[in-house]
Amino acid sequence: MRNLDSPSLALSRDALRQGMARAGWPPSSIADAELAMVELIVNACRHGGTSSPVVLILFLANTLRVAVADSSPRLPEPQPLSLLAESGRGLQLVAGLTHRWGVDPQKLGKSVWFELDGAA
């Protein structure tokens, strides 16, 4: 897995923050989107078997859509919550921070995405 402080992660975070700020999103929504995006990137690296996932950030009317693609055909599955588990809460985190999330199988891998509604 790539270092979480890698330049590509930093660029993705900066692009998301700057784009949302320019579009008038409140700081709390920007923070939620950033955390959800980082979680999808980490999952793509850790479980998707890729060191460089593709990140797509789209602004559609008042909806933000972020998609992270990797080369693994294995679809993500939310894990049951466990107080003792050291991992496995990422998709619940994404679901709690965003309005919608899902996965789109691709010819070579998959794209996991989320959406937030409500730009100012």
LOMI-430173 format. One line per 4 residues: their letters; for each residue x, y, z of N, C-alpha, C. Coordinates in nm, 2 decimals, m for minus. Example, Ala and Ser with C-alpha at 12.3 -4.5 7.8 and 13.67 -1.06 7.14 Angstrom:
REM residues 2
as = 1.32 m0.57 0.78 1.23 m0.45 0.78 1.32 m0.33 0.78; 1.28 m0.22 0.71 1.37 m0.11 0.71 1.29 0.00 0.79
//
This chain:
REM residues 120
mrnl = 0.08 m0.12 0.00 0.00 0.00 0.00 0.09 0.12 0.00; 0.05 0.22 m0.07 0.12 0.35 m0.07 0.11 0.42 0.06; 0.21 0.50 0.08 0.21 0.58 0.20 0.09 0.68 0.20; 0.02 0.69 0.31 m0.10 0.78 0.31 m0.07 0.92 0.29
dsps = 0.06 0.96 0.30 0.10 1.10 0.28 0.16 1.12 0.14; 0.13 1.02 0.05 0.18 1.03 m0.08 0.14 1.15 m0.16; 0.21 1.20 m0.26 0.18 1.32 m0.33 0.04 1.30 m0.40; 0.01 1.18 m0.45 m0.12 1.17 m0.52 m0.24 1.18 m0.43
lals = m0.22 1.13 m0.30 m0.33 1.15 m0.21 m0.34 1.29 m0.17; m0.23 1.36 m0.15 m0.23 1.50 m0.12 m0.30 1.58 m0.23; m0.27 1.55 m0.35 m0.33 1.62 m0.47 m0.48 1.60 m0.47; m0.52 1.47 m0.45 m0.66 1.44 m0.45 m0.74 1.52 m0.34
rdal = m0.68 1.53 m0.22 m0.74 1.60 m0.11 m0.74 1.75 m0.14; m0.64 1.80 m0.19 m0.64 1.95 m0.23 m0.74 1.98 m0.33; m0.75 1.89 m0.44 m0.84 1.92 m0.54 m0.99 1.91 m0.49; m1.01 1.82 m0.40 m1.15 1.81 m0.35 m1.18 1.93 m0.26
rqgm = m1.09 1.97 m0.17 m1.11 2.08 m0.08 m1.13 2.21 m0.16; m1.04 2.24 m0.26 m1.05 2.36 m0.34 m1.17 2.36 m0.42; m1.21 2.25 m0.49 m1.33 2.25 m0.57 m1.45 2.27 m0.49; m1.46 2.21 m0.38 m1.58 2.23 m0.29 m1.59 2.37 m0.24
arag = m1.48 2.42 m0.20 m1.48 2.56 m0.14 m1.52 2.66 m0.25; m1.47 2.64 m0.37 m1.51 2.73 m0.49 m1.66 2.72 m0.52; m1.71 2.60 m0.50 m1.86 2.57 m0.53 m1.95 2.62 m0.41; m1.89 2.66 m0.30 m1.97 2.72 m0.19 m2.01 2.61 m0.09
wpps = m1.94 2.50 m0.08 m1.98 2.40 0.02 m1.93 2.44 0.16; m2.01 2.41 0.26 m1.96 2.45 0.40 m1.85 2.36 0.44; m1.77 2.42 0.53 m1.65 2.34 0.58 m1.68 2.21 0.64; m1.79 2.19 0.70 m1.83 2.06 0.76 m1.85 1.95 0.65
siad = m1.91 2.00 0.54 m1.93 1.90 0.42 m1.80 1.87 0.36; m1.71 1.97 0.35 m1.58 1.95 0.29 m1.51 1.85 0.37; m1.51 1.86 0.50 m1.44 1.76 0.59 m1.50 1.62 0.58; m1.63 1.61 0.57 m1.70 1.48 0.55 m1.65 1.42 0.42
aela = m1.66 1.49 0.31 m1.62 1.44 0.18 m1.47 1.40 0.18; m1.39 1.48 0.24 m1.25 1.45 0.24 m1.22 1.32 0.31; m1.28 1.30 0.43 m1.27 1.18 0.51 m1.32 1.06 0.43; m1.44 1.07 0.37 m1.49 0.96 0.29 m1.40 0.93 0.17
mvel = m1.35 1.03 0.10 m1.26 1.00 m0.01 m1.13 0.93 0.03; m1.07 0.98 0.14 m0.95 0.91 0.19 m0.98 0.77 0.22; m1.09 0.74 0.28 m1.13 0.60 0.32 m1.14 0.52 0.19; m1.20 0.57 0.08 m1.21 0.49 m0.04 m1.07 0.47 m0.10
ivna = m0.99 0.57 m0.10 m0.85 0.55 m0.15 m0.77 0.45 m0.07; m0.78 0.46 0.06 m0.71 0.36 0.14 m0.77 0.22 0.11; m0.90 0.20 0.10 m0.96 0.07 0.07 m0.91 0.02 m0.07; m0.90 0.11 m0.16 m0.85 0.07 m0.30 m0.71 0.02 m0.29
crhg = m0.63 0.08 m0.21 m0.49 0.04 m0.20 m0.48 m0.09 m0.12; m0.55 m0.09 m0.01 m0.54 m0.21 0.09 m0.61 m0.33 0.03; m0.73 m0.32 m0.02 m0.81 m0.43 m0.06 m0.82 m0.45 m0.21; m0.80 m0.34 m0.28 m0.81 m0.35 m0.43 m0.68 m0.39 m0.50
gtss = m0.58 m0.40 m0.42 m0.45 m0.45 m0.48 m0.39 m0.35 m0.58; m0.41 m0.22 m0.56 m0.35 m0.12 m0.65 m0.28 m0.02 m0.57; m0.17 0.03 m0.62 m0.09 0.13 m0.55 m0.13 0.27 m0.60; m0.20 0.28 m0.71 m0.24 0.41 m0.77 m0.38 0.41 m0.81
pvvl = m0.48 0.41 m0.72 m0.62 0.41 m0.77 m0.65 0.54 m0.85; m0.75 0.53 m0.93 m0.79 0.65 m1.01 m0.90 0.72 m0.93; m0.89 0.85 m0.91 m0.98 0.93 m0.84 m1.05 1.03 m0.93; m1.18 1.03 m0.93 m1.26 1.11 m1.01 m1.35 1.20 m0.92
ilfl = m1.34 1.33 m0.94 m1.43 1.42 m0.86 m1.51 1.50 m0.95; m1.65 1.49 m0.93 m1.74 1.55 m1.02 m1.84 1.64 m0.94; m1.86 1.76 m1.00 m1.96 1.85 m0.94 m2.08 1.85 m1.04; m2.19 1.80 m1.00 m2.31 1.79 m1.09 m2.42 1.87 m1.02
antl = m2.46 1.99 m1.07 m2.56 2.08 m1.01 m2.52 2.10 m0.86; m2.60 2.05 m0.77 m2.57 2.07 m0.63 m2.52 1.94 m0.56; m2.47 1.85 m0.64 m2.43 1.72 m0.60 m2.28 1.70 m0.63; m2.21 1.65 m0.53 m2.07 1.61 m0.54 m2.07 1.46 m0.56
rvav = m1.99 1.41 m0.66 m1.97 1.27 m0.67 m1.82 1.24 m0.68; m1.77 1.15 m0.59 m1.63 1.11 m0.59 m1.63 0.96 m0.62; m1.55 0.92 m0.71 m1.53 0.78 m0.75 m1.39 0.74 m0.74; m1.36 0.62 m0.68 m1.22 0.57 m0.67 m1.22 0.44 m0.74
adss = m1.14 0.42 m0.84 m1.13 0.30 m0.92 m1.01 0.22 m0.89; m1.02 0.09 m0.88 m0.90 0.00 m0.87 m0.92 m0.11 m0.97; m0.82 m0.20 m0.97 m0.81 m0.31 m1.07 m0.87 m0.44 m1.02; m0.91 m0.44 m0.90 m0.97 m0.57 m0.84 m1.11 m0.59 m0.87
prlp = m1.15 m0.70 m0.92 m1.30 m0.73 m0.94 m1.37 m0.76 m0.81; m1.30 m0.78 m0.70 m1.37 m0.81 m0.58 m1.45 m0.69 m0.53; m1.58 m0.71 m0.51 m1.67 m0.60 m0.46 m1.66 m0.58 m0.31; m1.66 m0.46 m0.27 m1.66 m0.43 m0.12 m1.78 m0.48 m0.05
epqp = m1.77 m0.53 0.07 m1.88 m0.57 0.15 m1.87 m0.51 0.29; m1.97 m0.43 0.33 m1.97 m0.38 0.46 m1.96 m0.49 0.56; m1.87 m0.47 0.66 m1.85 m0.58 0.77 m1.94 m0.55 0.89; m1.98 m0.65 0.96 m2.06 m0.63 1.08 m1.98 m0.55 1.18
lsll = m2.04 m0.46 1.25 m1.97 m0.38 1.35 m1.92 m0.47 1.46; m1.80 m0.45 1.51 m1.74 m0.53 1.62 m1.65 m0.43 1.70; m1.68 m0.44 1.83 m1.60 m0.35 1.92 m1.45 m0.39 1.93; m1.42 m0.52 1.89 m1.29 m0.57 1.91 m1.21 m0.57 1.78
aesg = m1.27 m0.55 1.67 m1.20 m0.55 1.54 m1.12 m0.42 1.52; m1.00 m0.44 1.46 m0.91 m0.33 1.44 m0.94 m0.26 1.31; m1.02 m0.32 1.22 m1.05 m0.26 1.10 m1.19 m0.30 1.06; m1.24 m0.26 0.94 m1.37 m0.31 0.89 m1.48 m0.21 0.91
rglq = m1.45 m0.09 0.95 m1.55 0.01 0.97 m1.56 0.11 0.85; m1.47 0.10 0.75 m1.46 0.20 0.65 m1.59 0.23 0.57; m1.65 0.13 0.53 m1.77 0.15 0.45 m1.89 0.21 0.53; m1.90 0.17 0.66 m2.00 0.23 0.75 m1.97 0.38 0.77
lvag = m1.84 0.41 0.77 m1.80 0.55 0.79 m1.84 0.63 0.66; m1.81 0.57 0.54 m1.85 0.64 0.42 m2.00 0.65 0.41; m2.08 0.55 0.45 m2.22 0.56 0.45 m2.28 0.66 0.55; m2.21 0.68 0.66 m2.25 0.77 0.76 m2.22 0.92 0.72
lthr = m2.12 0.94 0.64 m2.07 1.07 0.61 m2.14 1.13 0.48; m2.19 1.04 0.40 m2.24 1.08 0.27 m2.39 1.05 0.25; m2.45 1.09 0.14 m2.59 1.07 0.12 m2.61 0.93 0.05; m2.52 0.90 m0.04 m2.53 0.77 m0.11 m2.39 0.72 m0.14
wgvd = m2.38 0.59 m0.15 m2.25 0.53 m0.20 m2.29 0.40 m0.27; m2.19 0.35 m0.35 m2.22 0.23 m0.42 m2.09 0.19 m0.49; m2.11 0.08 m0.57 m2.00 0.02 m0.64 m2.04 m0.01 m0.78; m1.96 0.02 m0.88 m1.99 m0.01 m1.02 m1.88 m0.10 m1.07
pqkl = m1.92 m0.23 m1.10 m1.82 m0.32 m1.16 m1.77 m0.27 m1.30; m1.65 m0.28 m1.33 m1.59 m0.23 m1.45 m1.53 m0.35 m1.53; m1.50 m0.33 m1.65 m1.44 m0.44 m1.73 m1.31 m0.49 m1.66; m1.23 m0.40 m1.61 m1.11 m0.43 m1.54 m1.11 m0.37 m1.40
gksv = m1.19 m0.43 m1.31 m1.19 m0.39 m1.17 m1.33 m0.33 m1.13; m1.32 m0.22 m1.05 m1.45 m0.16 m1.01 m1.42 m0.01 m0.97; m1.53 0.06 m0.96 m1.53 0.19 m0.91 m1.62 0.21 m0.79; m1.57 0.25 m0.68 m1.65 0.27 m0.56 m1.67 0.42 m0.55
wfel = m1.80 0.46 m0.52 m1.83 0.61 m0.53 m1.92 0.64 m0.41; m1.92 0.78 m0.39 m2.02 0.83 m0.30 m2.07 0.97 m0.35; m2.18 1.01 m0.30 m2.24 1.14 m0.34 m2.28 1.22 m0.21; m2.26 1.35 m0.22 m2.31 1.44 m0.12 m2.40 1.54 m0.19
dgaa = m2.51 1.58 m0.13 m2.60 1.68 m0.19 m2.59 1.80 m0.11; m2.62 1.92 m0.18 m2.64 2.04 m0.10 m2.54 2.15 m0.10; m2.47 2.17 m0.22 m2.38 2.29 m0.23 m2.47 2.42 m0.21; m2.40 2.52 m0.15 m2.47 2.64 m0.13 m2.52 2.71 m0.26
//
